[in-house]
């Protein structure tokens, strides 16, 4: 008898793909087969997935981007994707289908609904994304990464937390070195959509710090391809040691070594920060659907592990003041690191894996 198959469907951002990777790792360890369906954008994040995961890249369609022709074509592309998913599921029937959101998850979730397969969604943010909202009443269960999560009337969610990759989990509550008069690291991460403002605001904010602090500082700054050159040049012109890249493949290591992290408030970033336990300055992406990044940040801020600056107030002067408030106050920095670690849910991956196995058992009895 072949091992049960878990079908994971996830859209093309790190916020969807990182928790999907965490679940894939956990289910492989439990003896399952795992298949991932995503689009070309999501495929950029699959290099760190275990080799045993079968990855199927599908054509994605969205109503949110593109011109009139692309939007008119979207329903037909999605329809073709659903038909293809149904045919695939009939050849190799998944025991459970899990959607992590994003338009590329529509075909798999719709096919699972049509075939009455056990199915669930995991919502990373404090507000359901468009696709997860559409399927909320059409799945067997909903796992929530951020709590509370705003859900439709009559829909119940289960707080699992956001799964983190094994490379993050192995650094859970890693020892924190307080800032002081010695080499220090600052990590700046913005996500695929929201990195521009951090590239505009953070370099001058860091350059404005006292010279006695700057001489000890090294910055790892994630910037878009089109911003990488100017950000790197700015740091160089102001004598700041900086490593500027579009994507850090060793992000968990850099986060562990950081005295401070400056970040957007994507759900995966907040989860990583709280599991590893690092002080952070969070600048929620103002254009995020239903302002969900503010909802993501609120719990960590209320726990004392982070400082939140609304995007409208994120000036170089404000950000510089907040950086100084952490790096010039070792006791406060340590308190923030400890508070972040207490807020973390390193057991989130295990909780989600258990939900998958319970749902599989339920499916076998139907």
Secondary structure by P-SEA (a helix, b strand, c coil): cccbbbbbbbcccccccaaaaaaaaaaaaabbbbbbbbcaaaaaacccccccccccccbbbbcccccaaaaaaaaaaaaaaaaaaaaaaaaccccbbbbcccccaaaaaaaaaaacccbbbbbccccccaaaaaacccccbbbbccccccccccbbbbcccccccaaaaaacccccccccccbbbbbbbbccccccccccccaaaaaaccaaaaaabbbbbbbcccaaaaaaaaaaaaccbbbbbccccaaaaaaaaccbbbbcccaaaaaaaaaabbbbbbbcccccccaaaaaaaaaaaaaccccccccccccaaaaaaaaaaaaacaaaaaaaaaaaaaacccaaaaaaaaaaaaaaaaaaac
